[in-house]
Amino acid sequence: MKVIVLGAGRVGEAIARDLAAGGNLELTVADVSQPALDRLAGINGLTTERADLAAPGEIGRLVGGFDLAVGAVPGPMGFATLGRVIDAGINVVDISFFEEEPWPLNTLALERGVTVVTDCGVAPGSSSLIFGRAEASWERVDAFRCYVGGLPVARHWPYEYKAAFSPIDVIAEYTRPARLMQRGEVVTKPALTDLEHFDFDEIGTLEAFNTDGLRTLLKTSKVPEMTEKTLRYPGHAEHMRMLADIGFFGEDPIEVGGVEVRPIDISAKLLIPAWNLDEGEKDLTVLRVEMDGLFEGRRITRRYDMLDRFDRKTGLTSMARTTGYTCTAMVNAIADGLFTEPGLSPPEIVGRNEACYDFIFDYLAKRGIRFAVTEELL
């Protein structure tokens, strides 16, 4: 199978290295950044191409002749990039955190006869796979709660944070309204609200707040209670709410010295350098999925806990691993013929396929990404 990875950032690099290590794919990686491509130089079976992925017509030119594309571009580019890949008639697995609803692309995907898997990262991604398997195998799922965060091991004042993935997508988490499911109805709340605190083994106390991470679950599932929250070190949400309340994340232009600027653009310019992980800086990823429901005649709560850390051997961040390897597992599942559904399938749909689900989580476990499963009666 010929595969092209669109984007060579932290996660795109992890995806490319893992796919190349498998040795069973013909692989190309495209990005506008030559330094990003240079990090992949010398890897057997991998070629690189410098290209402006935002340029009109460039995606269609790049993906022609490939069997599958991986979308690993920043969120603001994600929807348009995905649409262009589908229009070219290429199967695609996508991890970009774009704001738009993906469903309008389903008709085009069906017309082109291609398999499209969106949101195939850690959360949404692994979390949604777990949810989809439960919906397919339990008598009933009554509630779903997801808590996820990528964090530096060392805390940094004043933000208590550094970004282990695209910082512009982190800012989007704090500006997009969070959609939840309560009593069977979609409820919209501001991001950074409904603060909770949890204690995690080996880490300590983390805070959790609303973000818009349920995404496709709001349409594909009828579970009446669903929540997704982002995890950070205590204090981070208060700082971000302060910036939001002052207006630093505003998107309407304001006049400064006779020039119109958007506050969010200035904030991004200042925050992104401050949030970038230093070379070799260690990070960790925490994911907790909880579901209440009826399983084999018992009312239970089942919890899936995952803690992953920076990989010293490869130098890959934990967030790049946990996001990227879910994606590469899906690529290999498609290559092996385990998932061939035409049209748009978010991970919760993939999770209904037991063989595909088992393949993906076995793939992750072989790379050291494991989930501890606990259960208690309600």
N, C-alpha and C positions, 0 to 999 in steps of 0.2 A: 504494500500500500504506500502511495506517495502522500506525504503529509506536509502542510505548510503551517508554521506558527507565525501568526501576525502579532508582533509585539515581543520585545526582548528585555522588558523590565525585570524586576526581581522575580515575579511569578513566571513570566515568559521564559526567563533563563532556566528556572527549575523545571518547567515543562519540557523545554528543549533537551536539557541534559538527561532527563529521565527517559524520554522517548528514544534518544540516541543510544543510551545504554542498553536498551532492549535488543538492538541489533536487527530487528525484523521490519524496519520501516525505512523508506527513502525520505530524508528529512531536509527541509529548508526553513530558515528563520528569516523574517523580514522586519526591519525597523528603520526609522529615520536616523537613529543615533549610532554612529560608527563605533564609539567607545563601548556601547552595549553589545554590539555585534562582535567586537574584538574579544570580549570575555569568552566567547564561544569558539574562538579560533582553535584549530587543531583537533577538534573532536571528530573521531572517525564517523563517517556516514552522515555528516551534517555540513550543509553549505549555507552561506548567509548571503543576503541581498539587501543593500541599503535602498530604502524606498520611503517616500512620504505617504503613509497609509491614509492620510486625510485628503490627499489630492484626488480630484474627480477622475474616475476611470482607472486609478491605480490598483484598486482591489481586484477589479475584473481582470486586469492584465496579469496580476501576480498569481491568482488562484487557478487560472486556466491550466488544465492538464493534471491537476492534483485530484486525489480521491477524497481528501478530507482536509479541512482547515480548522485551526484552533484560534479562537478570538481571545487575545490577551492584551487588548488595548485599554487605555484609561476610559473610565465611565462615560465622559462626555462624547467620546467617539464611538462608543459601543454599539448603539442601535443602528446607526448608519452603516457601520462596518459589517454588522451581521446581515443587514438587508442586502448589501452588495454581494456578499458571499452566497447567500441563498439565491439571489437573482442569477448568479453565474452557474447555478446547478450543482453546487458542491456541498457535500455533507459537512457539518460543522458542530464542534463542541465549543461553547463560549463561557468565559468566566467574567466578562466585563460587567461592572456594577452600574448599568445605565438606568436613567430615571424613567424612560418610556416603558409602557406596557409592551411586552413582546408579542401579544396575541395577534395584532394586525399582520404580522409576518407569517402566520400559520397558513393562510390561504396561498400565499406565494410559495411556501415550502411544499405544500401539497401539489400545487401546479407543477413545480419543478421535480417532484418525486424525491426529495432529499430528506435525510434524517438530521434533525436539529435538536441539540440538547443545550439548554440555556442554564445560567446560574450554577454552573457545575464546579463550585469551589468548596470551601469548608462550611460556611453558613451564610446564605443558602448554598446547598450542595450536599455534603455528607448529612447534615441535619435533616434535609428534605428527603434524602434516600431512606433514612431511618423512619421518618414519618410515613412515607409511602408504603414501606414494608409492613408497618403496624396496621395501617388502614386495610391492607390486603389480607392480613392474617388474623387480626383480632375480630371478635364479634362486634365490638364497638369501641371507638376512640372518642372520649368525651372532652379531653383537654390536651393541649400541646403547649409546652413552654420551652423556649430556646434562649440560652445565654451564651454569648461568644465574645471573645476578645483576643486581639494580638497585642502583646505588650513587651516593652524592653525589660530585661531582667533587672537592670539598675533603674531606679526611679530618678526622674529629672524635674527639678523645680524650674518654672512654676507650673508647667503643664501636666506633670506626672505622666508623661507620655512621649513616645516617639512612634512614628508610623512604620510598620513592618510591611506595608503595601502602599499603593499610590496615595500620597497625601491629599490630592485633590478629591479622591473618592472618600477619604475620611471626612473632609469638610462637608461633603454631600450628606453624610450620615447625620450631621448636626443641623442641616438646613431643611431636609425633606420632612414633611409631616409624616408621622408614624401611623400606619394603618394596623389596627388590631381587630380581632374578632371577639365580640362579647355578646353572649346570649343569642348567637346566630346572626348578629348584625355587624357590619363593618363600622368601626368607630375610628375616627381620626383624631389624633392628639399631637401636640407639638413634640418634636424630638427633644431628648434630654429630660423628659418628665418621668414621673412615677418612680423616683429613685428608691432602690432597695440595696441592701448589703448582704453579702454571702461570704462564708468562710470556706476556703479551698485548701485541701492538704497541700503542703510543700510551697504554698504561695502566701496564704494569709487572707485578709479581708479584701474583697473587691466590691465596687459599686456597680449596679446595673441600672440602665435607663432605656427608655423607649427609643427605638430606631425603626426604620421602615424595612425590616428584613423578611417579613412574611411573603411579600411579593406574590408569586403565582399561586401560593397556597390559598389565597383569598378567593380564587376562582375554582381551583381544582378540588377543594375539600369542602365538606359540609360540617366539619367539626365545629361545635358552637363556641368554644373558648380557645383562642390561640393568641400567643404573645411571643414577640422576639425582642430581646434586649441586648445591648452592647455592654461589655464588661471593661472597666477601667480601674486604675488605682483610685482610692478615695480622694476626692477633691477636684478631679478633672472636670466632672460635669458642671460644678459650680463656676469654674473659670470659663467654660464654653458658654454657659447660659449668660454670664455677665457680658461676654463679647457679643452674643446674639441680641441681648436686650439693648445694648448701647447702639447697635446697628452695624457692627463690623461685618456681619454676614449678609447685609442687604444687597439686593441685586438691582435696585433702581439707582440710576446715576445721580450723583450729587456734584455740585460745582466746587472745585478747589483751585484757587488761584486762576480762575478763568477757564479751567479745563474740567470737562465732565468725566468723572470716573465712577466705577462701581465699587462700593466699599468692600465687597467680597473679593474683588481682584487684588486690592491692596492687602487685605488680610492674608490671602493665599500667598502673595509674594513674600510676606514676612514669616508666615507660619511654616510653609513648606521647607525652607532651609533649616529652621529650628527643629522640625520634626523628623528629618531624615536620619535614619540609623547610620552611625559611623561604620566604616569598613570593619567587618569582623565583630561588630557589637552584637552581643547575645540577646535573643528575644525568646518569647514563649507564646504558645497559643493555648487558650482554654476554651473548651466547648462542653456545655452541659445541655442535654436534651431530656426533658421529662414529659411523660404521657400518662394520663389517667384514662382508665376504661375497663372494658370487660374482655378478659382473655381466658379461654377454656373454662368459662363459668365462674371465674373469680374476678372481683373488682380490685384492680391493682393500680399502683403507680410504678412505672418502670423508668429507670434513670440510666442514661448513657453518659459517661464522663470520659473526656479525652484531655490529656495534658501532654503537649509536645514541646520540645526545646530545640534551640539552635543546633545545627549539625556541624560539629567542629571538623569532621572529616572532609565534607564537601564545601563548607563555608556558606551553605544555603540557610536563609532564615527559616524559622519554624513556620511563619505565615506563608512563605513561598512554598514550603514543602506540603503543608496541609491543604492549601488551596490547589497548588499545581498537581499534586499526585492524585487527587480526586479526579481532576480533569484528565490526566494521562491514563488513569484506570479506565475511564469512560472511552477514551480513544481506542485503547486496546480491546475493550469489550465490543466496540463496533467492528474493529478489524477482525476479531475472531467470530463475528456473526452472531454474537449474543444479543445484540439489540439492533434492529433494522427498521423500526417503525418510521414510516414517512410522516412528515409534518413536524410540528414543534412539540417537544416533550421536555418539560422541566424535570428535575431529579426525582420529585415525588412520583411521577409517572414511571420513571425508570425503576424506582424501588419496588414497584408492584411485580416486577419480573424477578422471581426468586433467584434464578441462576445468575442473572446479571448483578443483583444485589450481593450475593455471596462472592462473586468474582471480584467486585470492587473492594469489599472490605478485607478479603484475603490479600489483595494487591497492596492495600494500605498497610496491613499488618506486616507484610514482608519488608516494608520500608520503615518499620518502627512506629507506625501511627496506629495505636490500639485504643479500643474503647472498653472501659470497665462497665459492666452491666449489673445493676442491682435492682431489686424488686421488693415491694412491700404491699401487704394487703391494705385496702382502704376500709 
